Amino acid sequence: MGNEILEKEKQALTPESGFNLVGIDPFGSAGNMLYLIEHFDKYQDALNAKKERDNPDEYLILYPGS
């Protein structure tokens, strides 16, 4: 299976509303590659938080509510 991000993992971090700022651990095992950083109600707040992260080696995703 390799280092694929599982659909179940993505669904677990997709909020019902608002936006989740999620980090990706490229060295994590399958099912443990994603981790929640913070939840935001507004897209602009989530986007600003993503831009303000200081670690250039950190991989980030914004998951919108379903």
PyMOL commands that set and color helices and strands:
alter all, ss='L'
color gray80, all
select helices_A, chain A and resi 7-12+43-52
alter helices_A, ss='H'
color red, helices_A
select strands_A, chain A and resi 19-24+34-40+59-64
alter strands_A, ss='S'
color yellow, strands_A
deselect
rebuild
show_as cartoon
